[in-house]
Amino acid sequence: MEFESIMKKITDMAKHDKKTIVMPESEDLRVLKAISIVCKNDICNIILIGNETRIKSDMNNNSIEFPTKNFKIVDNMKSDKRQEYANSLYELRKEKNMTQQKALELMNDSVYFSIMMVKLGDADGMVSGAMHSTSDTLRPALQIIKQKANINSVSSFFIMDTPKTELGENGVYVFADCGLIETPTEEQFVDIAVCSANSFRMLVGGEPKVAFLSYSSKGSAKSDRINEINRVVEKLQQSNVDFQVDGELQLDAAIIPEVAKIKAPNSNVAGRANVLIFPNLEAGNIGYKLVQRFGNATAIGPITQGLNKPVNDLSRGCSFKDIVGAIAITCIQCQKN
């Protein structure tokens, strides 16, 4: 598999400090193909949860190369770690009506088993979601891994790699939140902006320039939602965050220098934004897909941000290449965690 542009940079970064990623979805052929590529290219170590005989049969029957390095299969139904993980889960959740019997039963669930593996340090991060819903992947992560102490809300982002190298950071943007928070509150907007700026710096490089998007630029329209965005921007600016931030800005004012000179001439972000914060999940989800489908951009994500340890949720419509990308990004999050 040839890695291009931002993905080559990300996979190279992942290789510098090799981490161990657990994958709970061994029944999915896209996952098996992605794992084969990841291990062959020395990106990280992989632990695959499932039955070894079935996994080998599935890979053989579908001409997927079985990894000879950086790879281990763990059967959660037979593992000698089942009781240890169940005991720890019980202690973590007993105030939430968890029983020892229920905790042991949950070890039959490959996602819960994998999350406990991450929690107890037997793996550095987890990637799931090819077969599981977002709630099935992230609910146990929020219950067990939990969000970072200074973050109130876990959010998500996409890396968008576009052919427009004169825009953003050589054509690369972070879009948020396009996958989790439906209608962010002011507090959630602050978390999304801070986490997205950190994710940009970590994965893309360069200095984040954060724009809060709207249908209005600098007071060209009035609404309660625009007032809310302005309060968030003011709060961020007054808290002396280590990145540039501005809003409200229309998309063209945020990314096109010529338009920015007309619509927001005094902004330190307008025309140069590389991190775009959408007003809600609806706009974010539509926005990234428009750029992906009409703008010939590569969309890498959704990637989760704000958890104590990295757990990432794939789209169920993902390709094996998307899974490779998610694994590599999870590795970098583990390095910087």
Steps between C-alpha positions, in 0.01 A plus 500: 500500500640840397454771760440851367538856631378542858453126550866433425598761757265348757615141443864609520429673831327188632806286423737716709360373830315178431180455701259209549145539368223254582233424239178328615340438157671190362191393303534791255712441189584872470652484848700189412633662181592821685680305774699309240618831346574664835710209624683454171591872494624495863259776604416351841427181691148361465297285739198350326219368717336180381531132424837421342379209285218705348722804445765296318232332290338832406834652400601195299164475323514865399867510396596734784862462605524374859735728698829341602609786728349766727188287545324300768156339523322491837180302542293688756288188563806302615743763625650455845449877543119472504467487878756774560325732256158414645620571854638839394181586311294412806712727723474783247123475456361353824357839598304485172332168588766283336509148644787253485287265289409777253863611477609146412223470241615824339837339432315299233461832319814563295469880534475495880785249516712725277418811703612322818820401321567869434393606849745257665789576265507177297435711190560871435184576303200349323341538156147369444181594317515312168230270637390680817299819536658815643312450826618137528860616455504821703259419784740250662790736430325783686404266783846349545768721340315827570583846371809698594481697824494842331247397233126492562392353165659247267473609135622391159672640193597417143828570329413628153783476245403708196671571165484874579853522638488880501231487770505378861825328595616393152141400427444322831228593750348373821116501498312470832266380635368288213422181688389529863350815658171588332451859618798619705451718805737788563703279736512222240607746228795601719602135544461430127718798408776424752511128418487561124786749516707248696410222253602720208835580657558133586406344166538765231767727642520875473300747705122456527285789385149427624190644333145465633281470192159655448273645230618840623836679502572748777146617561361482146203317654355479849367201696522336840728232354740760359505677836588166659792448261626850572494433873697178449763677287528779757538246780778318313683822414481627858627170640826545306486171310817412309338524156333767288120489496226714348137496393228522401621450143340374182696220337639715218606770744673236713713342227527738200736796556334724240157453657642546851631846405145606420298319766740491797794732433607522864498127573823313577342174380273588207637383167758278671293259713608136514271377780130543423243474781150435370190639675344155545534135406266533204712770336825321583393164363364652179803727468766231516312278256460786250874569513574128472265427209505825301842629599691173450628515858616209710299486822675329791271441797296541704775511761404530866666763720485566872522147646764398755623230261437488125190313382385567145171428331494408132213570266320176414541601135878523534749350256804298603709810420291703744574240767874517433480878541303477824751252644796724413333809652413304814868411532600867492234584757651226719848651456379845607259383770 
